Amino acid sequence: MNPPQNRPWTVYIETMGCQMNVLDSELVLGQLRARNYRQVDSVDAADVVLINTCSVRDHAEQKALSRLGVAKKPKKRNPDMVVGVIGCMAERDPDAIMENVPYVDLVCGPGELNKIPAMIEEVRATREKAVALTLDKKRKSTLLERSLEYDSVEALDLSRDPAPSANTLQSYIRIQRGCDKFCTFCVVPNTRGKERSRPPQQIVDEAKMLVDRGALEVTLLGQTVNSYLHQDGGKPVNMADLLYLLNDVEGLERIRFVTSYPGDFRDEIFEAMRDLPRVCEYLHLPVQSGSNNVLKRMKRQYTRESYLDLIARGRSIVPDMTLATDFIVGFCGETEAEFAETLALLDEVRYKNIFCFKYSPRPDTVADKALADDVPDAVKRERNQRMLAAQERISLAQTQAMIGQTVEVLVEGYSKAAIKAQEAEQSRGEEVSWRRSDQLVGRTRTDRIVVFCGTDAHIGRLVRVKLTGATALTLFGDPVDGVASLPPRRARSADGGLSIPIHG
């Protein structure tokens, strides 16, 4: 296969699912850019199309298959196009992908993404399909092979593209891979492997590199991030220790981490949140259900009572902390009384926001094999709607109570409404002016979204905003400080977005 004449290879990548997938896509793109690939924003313009998939829910897999359909006609017009499926769905069921989408050229699991450039070259040279999985389904991996796989994929994080990107301001750092919890509903241990923590010095060095590129905020990623533990020269370094190390990185303003597991969360992490000025007072702590019976069927390794005790201890140590969580409604055998317990827990904890999902069986999980998916879909939908409505009332009460306060906002960029107004002006052939579309968006330390009117000079800065209005999910206000009084800007970023949680 010959390269395009007079231009670099082009790549289109689409990412589904969690923040871990977002980071994986960024790292893959970095490796391809280092080989002179150019990223494009449409399938039709691409020589290589990669869909980074999620397997946490059936809906995510169906969406991935649907998106692959977009490449069918371009692939037919250009048989040299390379179409690849990467991520969790690729690891979980590669054979089904090949059977259902015959024009897919490569399939690569999340533990083998460092091989993507070589796989593309292999497809180009041979026009044969390329597959890379962490664990070959037809044989058992040895301990040595697992070690080699880990060393290999670690290189992906270490090869991070040093060039600034559009989303430098807020950056992700993976500190941990895999999961050992084996909740009965969850496919993650089957797609991302055993829990492994990265060396702390590599994480600190990566944070320093990101700060040099313009990052003000980093989010530490792991399937069960609070379980981070690495033997560093014979000395154990845990999550709290890592936070202290990162707090000393000069120029870093904010540190977040997701997603935490309630069963082994230690108070010393709360104490780090309280004592370290750069660690944000926000915690994503999935509970999944408020019923002990359901938690036991899920094999969550904690009880309703222990979860509530953990929240109480956390709020006593970090009074201003905000909380987010995940819920699964309609899990196997869930009764109306058990769901009522979950609603009661929601009302008692009063989260900032929640991610609520209808249960869908995942192949090869314990729940799929041993428990009946016996809650009708109509009941799942109704419970999901009731929970979301209850949370909306809680969120609205919280945001309205904040009106009149002044908060610190890290300004990410122009709001979606402002960007839409800009695009409308361009389509009419008018000179683009932000005077008519000057809404900026950013986040507080506690992860609340704030919208205010400002200028390009505010972007990439920490700005104090006095709150004047609120909806359930968004705060509105006016900047307190003038642009002239702001410190020099260190970074600029495009408008950010929300991802679904990494793991529940």
Secondary structure by P-SEA (a helix, b strand, c coil): ccccccccbbbbbbbcccaaaaaaaaaaaaaaaaabbbbbcccccccbbbbbcccccaaaaaaaaaaaaaaaaaaaaccccccccccccccccaaaaaaacccccbbbccccccaaaaaaaaaaaccbbbbbbcccccccccaaaaaaaaaaaaaaaaaccccccccccbbbbbcccccccccccccccccccccccccaaaaaaaaaaaaaacccbbbbbcccccccccccccccccaaaaaaaaaacccccbbbbcccccccccaaaaaaaacccccccccccccccccaaaaaaacccccaaaaaaaaaaaaaacccbbbbbccccccccccaaaaaaaaaaaaaacccbbbbbcccccccccccccccccccaaaaaaaaaaaaaaaaaaaaaaaaaaccbbbbbccccccaaaaaaaaaaaaaccccccccccbbbbccccbbbbbbbbcccccccbbbbbbccccccbbbbcccccccccccccccccbbbbbccccc
